[in-house]
């Protein structure tokens, strides 16, 4: 958005400068000698037409260049983040060739974009230099028609100091910043859905709504997901059903697929097989705006943006009034944080917040969201146990269903049901049932327990 705003301002200045400079030069030529003005204006128009006709191709090449750069950045970041896994699997050649392919594609796109500068030079030559040549060649003829040598010299000065610099600035501005503006704005408009026309009335507050028509809040059938064609499935033929109001904790060893399941329930990734339905509606082909009304996902890495505290809290529910925000702050134990920041209208600087404070702000924001399903993917891992209990209790009281990817045994103890992900044999039950039926769960409980003051075998009342 900053690029679009700044570039648009620059384009306005460039266009205004061209209109004033070129218009003043042409008016001066017209006052000096209408014939000279016509001789200078004709090549100028031709140069502009050549440049404007080439703009769509320039935009396409700029788009390809930007996309190639994005793909290169993604490929390089993935390779760097997973370099230990790459070395462990002996995949250096494959990963290197993929990055080299992206580098070559980006270099080719940049060379193509550089070649488009030839068209800009051609339009400058036609529209900026040709009028000088035309006036010099036509000078004897103009003198014969009664134009003085001083008038001819004045016409040349108008062209060289007025028309030519104005055209040069316009072509360079549109050919540089104009292309970036068009491609960046196109990317933004492609990501964000078109907003409905405003009716002039403020939207009414809408609380979370549950499934309609008796459909389960969450229904997963035959779900299979793997991270590559040859990779072992993270989930295989997985099934899950949650009714409205259910509270499920998901536990398991690292890499068992807990965050993958959260992403599948939220519709962020698509399974190779099977279906995920929320309130009876499939999430596979749902638009982002529709998904936002169906579920809210709170990831481990909480996002807080620069703005007021109220702006951050209203992000998923813009119609929430101050009273609703105050209730949410109290419900999730965020009142001390709000007081320290200076209240709802206080500015929030993300870099000045701790990881736990960012998670708390994001939790209040998600609690206010109108979506009936809340998915917490280790979203409270940076909070102390007491505050984590307050946050999870608030979400449990919230209308709708709750799925918590747990990182402490206390989260599993608070849930109605617990799902243990362990390879090909997921196990579901209460805490007491899983202590008997699941060796994996017993091992996890043993790792979570304090050796001095272990957790009780049964859930606290």
C-alpha positions in Angstrom: 0.0 0.0 0.0 2.9 2.4 0.8 4.4 1.7 -2.7 1.0 2.3 -4.4 0.4 5.6 -2.5 3.9 7.0 -3.0 4.1 5.9 -6.6 0.7 7.3 -7.4 1.7 10.7 -5.9 4.9 10.6 -8.1 2.8 9.8 -11.2 0.5 12.7 -10.6 3.5 15.1 -10.3 5.1 13.7 -13.4 1.9 14.0 -15.5 1.1 17.4 -14.2 4.7 18.5 -15.0 4.4 17.2 -18.5 1.1 18.9 -19.2 2.3 22.2 -17.9 5.7 22.1 -19.6 4.6 20.7 -22.9 1.5 22.8 -23.0 3.5 26.0 -22.3 6.0 25.1 -25.0 3.3 24.4 -27.6 1.5 27.6 -26.7 4.8 29.5 -27.1 5.4 27.9 -30.5 1.8 28.6 -31.6 2.2 32.3 -30.7 5.6 32.4 -32.4 4.6 30.6 -35.6 1.6 28.2 -36.0 3.5 26.3 -38.8 6.4 25.6 -36.5 4.0 24.5 -33.7 2.4 22.0 -36.1 5.8 20.7 -37.3 6.9 20.1 -33.6 3.6 18.7 -32.4 3.3 15.9 -35.0 6.4 13.9 -34.0 5.6 14.5 -30.3 2.2 12.9 -30.8 3.7 10.0 -32.8 6.3 9.4 -30.0 3.5 9.4 -27.3 1.4 6.9 -29.4 4.4 4.5 -29.7 5.0 4.6 -26.0 1.4 4.2 -24.9 0.9 1.3 -27.4 3.9 -0.5 -25.8 2.7 0.1 -22.2 0.6 -3.1 -21.9 3.6 -5.2 -23.0 5.7 -3.4 -20.5 3.2 -4.1 -17.7 3.2 -7.8 -18.6 7.0 -8.0 -18.5 7.1 -6.1 -15.2 4.5 -8.5 -13.8 6.6 -11.5 -14.9 9.7 -9.8 -13.3 8.0 -9.3 -10.0 6.5 -12.8 -9.9 9.9 -14.3 -10.8 11.5 -12.4 -7.9 8.8 -13.6 -5.5 9.3 -17.2 -6.5 13.0 -16.9 -6.2 12.6 -15.4 -2.7 10.3 -18.2 -1.6 12.6 -20.9 -3.0 15.7 -19.4 -1.4 13.9 -18.9 1.9 12.7 -22.5 1.9 16.1 -23.9 1.1 17.8 -21.8 3.8 15.2 -22.6 6.5 15.4 -26.4 5.8 19.1 -26.7 5.1 19.7 -29.2 7.8 16.9 -31.4 6.5 18.3 -31.0 3.0 21.7 -32.2 4.1 20.2 -35.0 6.2 18.3 -36.3 3.2 21.1 -35.8 0.7 18.9 -33.5 -1.4 21.5 -30.8 -2.1 21.5 -31.3 -5.8 17.7 -31.2 -6.1 17.3 -28.1 -4.0 20.3 -26.3 -5.6 18.9 -27.0 -9.1 15.5 -25.6 -8.0 17.0 -22.4 -6.7 19.2 -22.1 -9.9 16.1 -22.5 -12.0 14.5 -19.6 -10.1 17.6 -17.5 -10.4 17.7 -18.1 -14.2 14.0 -17.3 -14.6 14.4 -14.1 -12.6 17.5 -13.1 -14.6 15.7 -13.8 -17.9 12.7 -11.7 -16.8 15.1 -8.8 -15.8 16.8 -9.0 -19.2 13.5 -8.9 -21.0 12.4 -5.9 -18.9 15.7 -4.1 -19.7 15.1 -4.7 -23.4 11.9 -2.8 -23.1 14.0 0.3 -22.5 14.6 0.3 -26.2 11.0 1.2 -26.8 11.2 4.1 -24.4 14.3 5.3 -26.2 12.5 5.0 -29.5 9.5 7.0 -28.3 11.9 9.6 -26.9 13.8 9.7 -30.2 10.6 10.2 -32.2 8.8 12.6 -29.8 11.8 14.5 -28.4 14.6 14.6 -31.0 12.6 14.4 -34.2 11.0 17.9 -33.7 14.5 19.4 -33.6 15.5 17.6 -36.8 12.2 18.5 -38.5 12.6 22.2 -37.6 16.3 22.3 -38.7 15.4 20.7 -42.1 12.4 22.9 -42.6 14.3 26.1 -41.5 15.0 27.3 -45.1 11.4 26.7 -46.1 10.1 28.5 -43.0 12.4 31.5 -43.7 11.2 31.6 -47.3 7.6 31.9 -45.9 8.6 35.0 -43.9 9.7 33.5 -40.6 12.8 35.2 -39.3 16.0 33.4 -38.2 15.3 34.6 -34.6 11.9 33.0 -34.7 13.4 29.7 -36.0 15.9 29.8 -33.1 13.2 30.6 -30.6 11.2 27.5 -31.9 14.3 25.3 -31.5 14.7 26.6 -27.9 11.0 25.9 -27.1 11.5 22.3 -28.3 14.9 21.6 -26.7 14.1 23.2 -23.3 10.3 22.6 -23.1 9.0 19.7 -25.1 12.0 17.4 -25.0 12.6 17.5 -21.2 8.8 17.2 -20.5 8.5 14.1 -22.7 11.7 12.6 -21.2 10.3 13.0 -17.7 6.9 11.5 -18.6 8.4 8.5 -20.4 10.9 7.7 -17.6 8.2 8.2 -14.9 5.5 6.0 -16.5 8.1 3.5 -17.7 9.5 3.1 -14.2 7.2 4.0 -11.4 4.1 3.6 -13.5 4.8 0.0 -14.2 5.5 -0.7 -10.5 2.3 1.1 -9.6 0.2 -1.0 -12.1 1.6 -4.3 -11.0 1.5 -3.6 -7.3 -2.1 -2.4 -7.4 -3.0 -5.4 -9.5 -1.6 -7.7 -6.8 -3.5 -6.0 -4.1 -6.8 -6.0 -6.0 -6.3 -9.7 -6.8 -5.8 -10.6 -3.1 -8.6 -8.5 -1.6 -12.2 -9.2 -2.6 -14.3 -6.4 -3.9 -16.3 -4.8 -1.1 -20.0 -4.5 -1.4 -21.4 -1.0 -2.0 -22.0 0.9 1.2 -25.5 1.5 2.3 -24.5 4.4 4.6 -25.6 2.4 7.7 -23.2 1.0 10.2 -23.2 -2.8 10.3 -24.9 -4.4 13.2 -23.0 -6.5 15.7 -23.2 -10.2 14.8 -22.4 -12.8 17.5 -20.9 -16.2 16.6 -23.4 -18.5 15.0 -23.4 -22.2 15.0 -24.2 -24.8 12.4 -27.5 -24.6 10.6 -29.8 -27.5 9.7 -28.4 -29.9 12.3 -25.0 -30.2 10.6 -22.0 -30.9 12.8 -19.7 -27.9 13.5 -16.8 -29.9 12.0 -17.0 -33.0 9.8 -13.9 -34.6 8.4 -14.1 -37.7 6.2 -11.4 -39.8 4.5 -8.8 -37.1 4.9 -5.3 -37.8 3.5 -2.6 -35.2 3.3 1.1 -35.4 2.4 3.7 -32.7 1.8 5.0 -34.1 -1.5 4.1 -36.8 -4.1 6.6 -39.3 -2.6 6.3 -38.2 1.1 4.6 -40.4 3.7 1.1 -39.1 4.6 0.9 -36.9 7.6 -2.8 -37.9 7.9 -4.2 -41.0 6.3 -8.0 -41.6 5.9 -8.6 -39.4 8.9 -12.1 -38.8 10.3 -13.3 -36.4 12.9 -16.7 -35.0 14.0 -17.3 -32.1 16.4 -20.7 -30.9 17.5 -21.6 -27.3 18.2 -20.1 -26.4 21.6 -17.4 -29.2 21.6 -14.0 -28.5 23.1 -11.3 -30.7 21.6 -7.6 -30.7 22.5 -5.1 -32.1 19.9 -1.9 -33.5 21.2 1.0 -35.6 19.9 4.7 -35.7 19.4 6.5 -33.2 17.2 5.8 -33.8 13.5 2.7 -35.8 14.1 0.5 -33.4 12.1 -1.2 -31.2 14.8 -0.5 -27.9 13.0 -1.3 -29.6 9.7 -4.7 -30.6 11.0 -5.3 -27.0 12.2 -4.4 -25.7 8.7 -6.7 -28.2 7.0 -9.6 -27.3 9.3 -9.0 -23.7 8.6 -8.9 -24.3 4.8 -5.4 -22.9 4.4 -4.2 -26.1 2.7 -6.1 -28.7 0.7 -6.0 -32.4 1.2 -5.1 -34.9 -1.5 -8.2 -36.9 -0.5 -11.2 -36.5 1.6 -13.4 -33.5 2.7 -13.5 -31.0 5.4 -16.9 -29.4 6.2 -17.6 -26.6 8.7 -21.2 -26.2 9.6 -22.1 -28.5 6.6 -20.2 -26.3 4.1 -17.0 -27.6 2.3 -13.9 -25.5 2.9 -12.0 -26.7 -0.1 -13.4 -24.1 -2.6 -14.6 -21.5 -0.2 -13.6 -17.9 -0.8 -11.4 -16.2 1.8 -14.3 -14.0 2.9 -16.6 -17.0 3.3 -13.9 -18.9 5.3 -13.5 -15.9 7.6 -17.1 -16.2 8.6 -16.8 -19.9 9.3 -13.6 -20.2 11.4 -11.0 -18.2 13.1 -7.4 -19.6 13.3 -5.0 -18.3 16.0 -1.5 -19.5 15.1 1.6 -19.6 17.4 3.1 -16.6 15.7 0.7 -13.8 16.6 0.4 -10.9 14.2 0.0 -7.4 15.7 0.1 -4.3 13.4 1.0 -0.7 14.1 -2.1 1.2 15.1 -4.3 1.7 18.1 -5.2 -1.2 20.5 -8.8 -0.8 19.4 -7.9 -1.1 15.7 -6.0 -4.4 16.5 -8.9 -5.8 18.5 -11.6 -4.8 15.9 -9.6 -6.3 13.0 -11.9 -9.4 12.6 -15.1 -7.6 13.9 -15.1 -4.0 12.7 -18.6 -3.3 14.1 -17.6 -4.1 17.8 -18.1 -1.1 20.0 -15.9 0.0 22.9 -18.1 -1.9 25.4 -17.6 -5.2 23.6 -13.8 -4.6 23.5 -13.8 -3.9 27.3 -15.8 -7.1 27.9 -13.3 -9.1 25.8 -10.3 -7.6 27.6 -11.7 -8.6 31.0 -12.8 -12.0 29.8 -9.3 -13.0 28.5 -7.3 -11.3 31.3 -5.9 -8.6 29.1 -7.0 -5.7 31.2 -3.5 -5.1 32.8 -1.9 -5.1 29.3 -4.5 -2.6 28.0 -3.9 -0.4 31.1 -0.1 -0.5 30.6 -0.5 0.5 27.0 -2.8 3.4 27.8 -6.3 2.2 26.9 -8.1 1.3 23.7 -7.0 4.5 21.9 -3.3 4.0 22.8 -0.9 3.3 19.9 0.6 -0.2 19.6 4.1 -0.7 18.4 4.5 -4.4 17.7 8.3 -4.4 18.3 7.8 -3.1 21.8 5.5 -6.0 22.8 6.8 -9.3 24.1 5.8 -12.6 22.3 3.3 -13.3 25.1 1.7 -9.8 24.8 1.3 -10.2 21.1 -0.4 -13.5 21.6 -2.7 -12.0 24.2 -3.8 -9.2 21.8 -4.3 -11.7 19.0 -6.4 -13.9 21.4 -8.7 -11.1 22.3 -9.1 -10.3 18.5 -9.9 -13.9 17.7 -12.4 -14.2 20.7 -14.3 -11.2 19.2 -14.5 -12.7 15.7 -18.0 -13.8 14.6 -16.8 -17.2 13.3 -18.4 -20.1 15.2 -15.3 -22.3 15.1 -12.1 -21.2 16.9 -8.8 -23.1 16.2 -5.9 -22.3 18.6 -2.6 -23.7 17.2 -0.3 -23.4 20.2 -1.6 -19.9 20.4 -0.8 -19.5 24.1 2.6 -21.0 24.3 4.2 -17.7 25.4 1.7 -17.1 28.2 2.2 -18.1 31.8 0.0 -21.1 32.9 -2.5 -19.0 34.8 -3.1 -16.6 31.9 -3.3 -19.5 29.5 -6.0 -21.0 31.6 -7.9 -17.8 31.6 -7.7 -17.5 27.8 -8.7 -21.1 27.2 -11.6 -20.8 29.7 -12.8 -17.7 27.9 -12.8 -19.5 24.5 -14.5 -22.5 26.0 -17.4 -20.2 27.2 -17.5 -18.5 23.8 -20.5 -19.6 21.6 -19.4 -22.2 19.0 -16.7 -25.0 19.0 -13.1 -24.9 20.1 -10.1 -26.9 18.9 -6.8 -26.4 20.8 -3.5 -27.7 19.7 -2.1 -28.3 23.2 1.5 -27.8 24.3 0.7 -28.3 28.1 -1.1 -31.1 29.8 -3.4 -28.5 31.4 -4.9 -27.8 28.0 -5.8 -31.4 27.6 -7.3 -31.6 31.1 -9.6 -28.6 30.3 -10.9 -30.2 27.1 -14.0 -32.3 26.8 -12.2 -34.7 24.4 -8.6 -35.2 23.5 -7.2 -36.3 20.1 -3.8 -38.0 20.1 -2.1 -37.9 16.7 0.6 -40.6 16.5 1.4 -41.8 13.0 -1.3 -43.9 11.3 -3.3 -44.6 14.5 -5.0 -41.4 15.9 -6.8 -42.0 19.2 -9.6 -40.0 20.6 -11.2 -40.0 24.1 -11.2 -38.3 27.5 -8.1 -37.7 29.5 -8.9 -40.7 31.7 -9.7 -43.0 28.8 -6.5 -42.1 27.0 -4.3 -42.8 30.0 -5.5 -46.4 29.7 -5.7 -46.8 25.9 -2.8 -44.7 24.5 0.9 -45.3 25.3 1.7 -42.2 23.4 -0.6 -40.1 25.6 0.9 -41.6 28.7 4.3 -40.7 27.5 3.3 -37.2 26.7 1.7 -36.8 30.1 4.9 -38.0 31.7 6.9 -35.5 29.8 4.5 -32.7 30.7 4.2 -33.5 34.4 6.3 -31.7 37.0 8.5 -34.3 38.7 7.9 -32.7 42.1 4.2 -31.9 41.8 2.7 -34.1 39.1 -0.6 -33.4 37.5 -3.5 -35.5 38.8 -4.7 -38.5 36.8 -8.2 -37.0 36.5 -9.3 -33.6 35.5 -9.9 -31.0 38.2 -13.4 -30.2 39.1 
